[in-house]
Amino acid sequence: MCGIVGYIGTQTASGILLEGLQKLEYRGYDSAGIAAIWEGEIHRVRAKGKLQNLQEKLANWQIPAPIGIGHTRWATHGKPEEHNAHPHTDVSGRIAVVQNGIIENYRELREELKAKGYVFHSETDTEVIPNLIADELQKLKAIDSKVSLLDATRQAVNQLEGAFALAVISADYPDELIAVRQQAPLSIGFGQGEFFCASDTPAMVAHTRTVLTLENGELARLTPTGVDVYNFAGDRLRKYPKTLNWNPILVEKQGFKHFMLKEIYEQPGVVRACLEAYLDSDWTVESTTSPIRLGLADSFYENLEQVQIVACGTSWHAGLVGKHLLEQLADIPTQVHYASEFRYAPTPLMPHTLTIGVTQSGETADTLSALDMEKRRRSEMGSKFAPKLLGITNRLDSTIGHLVDYLIDTHAGIEIGVAATKTFIAQLVAFYCLALDLAYRRKTIPLDRLDQIVTELRQLPAQIESILEVQERYVEQLAHEFVETQDFIFIGRGINFPIALEGALKLKEISYIHAEGYPAGEMKHGPIALLDAKVPVVAIAMPGLVFEKVLSNAQEAKARDARLIGVTPMDDQEAREVFDDLLPVPEVEELLSPLLTVIPLQFLAYHIAARRGLDVDQPRNLAKSVTVE
Ligand code: M6R
């Protein structure tokens, strides 16, 4: 989950690499570095901490090298210190490599290289790679003096185990940049007489929108005149780039103090876009087709008896809401798994199962591995067990897009803030659409009820706008009171229990305040012992099946002196009396309420973190795209 960039062309590489790294900083920000080739030498600058530190170091760097590579790191092997920062070079300083991923067999490789006299200066897994390439170059040169950097890199990567993406340059090959992909994302950008590689396309869109996404097991040679792609066996492949439909403005803050705040405000638009894409505006109860147009092939709907959802973090919370909807609306038994657990403790194989992977980045290694494992183990069984994989994502161009048979685009666009906000709400809308579509086809709810839900769904963007309008100032003020708070509890029930989990996750990841989400009814079975006047309790209490129950659970907390904050409709008298502070939302049918109740919780987390002076968009120890298992 680091970010890598590479450039070869006619311009000065350093500025282009830095610009690219800025767009990739969301992937990791423990250290950063660049290396470039100029006058037969590799020149390298690295800095611990944020990219800003590297920028400062580069202020007086006057090397007009037209080829270079760059890296922004999320530390896995070795502390975030300068000597562990990428690029790493071989022992002679003639080859430089940046890597995103983990080399699982690096210890064995390092011992073998050490025995041959190679010396190591870092604790990273990456440092074996330039040395391995140097070693392969030496071996190949003994056979044929015309050996290429590509061949040596290919020999080296065939010895690596793990998931990785690489960019490689060598002072002895000043017109070549080698890019490698194996289970970690890497794309190539095509400009006029210049070429790029990057872990994610925003790093290149300022220069080109013509992009080729490498597949696993491929490596590319970039020269000033073109790009050749090969597989790890050395066969040349025919590959065609695509044109991205991208607006670079989307990755700017546009006047907001943080990307997270901007993305919170984008939510009405995101929900609108998703509903416009999937709701049939001409549908009536007399229609003979589904009110939802997901564009999935007919085969998707055949033989569908149960669903399993794999995801991580916030996407896992979206999966929990999805389970509620699929079971309550479409009557399909659904299980939700942490992807990181599922892979190593898979459930027994059941026939006719749909597996859904939910991921905003489309690159989360745990989720991709779980989907891949499911695909493999089911492919070996009979047709009853055949894999049927659906991806729910906003990044159709990502790895999940290549892995699954069916895709739902959540229309959220790219999200930069590490804390997921608009992508979460978009995943929820995708689950509403899927559950309603299946409910229609399986005839599990009456048509007039379906019509009522669809009608209310259409009102949600305006209702989210009203929360944003009314609440920000108020939540900002309320947040001041919790700047020193050490623990928070979030409670909810039914379809709002996952929202309690999401509220707690948002708060802990950006404000570093300890927070837990619980099903409200569980409090009395243990967690209530935590409560006193110092532990605020945020309760999600929306009218419906469990409204009174949540209010009673909130009262139980109040009786233990907890300060009670209610996410509840403004004009509910009963709720007003129970709560010390209100985060009001419009009254809406309970089933749809998660799309509203999550908004104040995002605001609360944002304002507490901002008030504490923390780096909201890039919280410590985290990264936006978690491409290691
Ligand atoms: O890209 P994904 O949706 O697969 O990411 C999953 C989690 O890493 C992610 O949701 C994480 O928990 C976020 N930082 C939450 O805000």
Residues whose N, C-alpha, C, O or C-beta is under 5 A from the ligand:
A	BS01	M6R	C312 G313 T314 S315 V358 T359 Q360 S361 G362 T364 V418 A419 A420 K624 V626
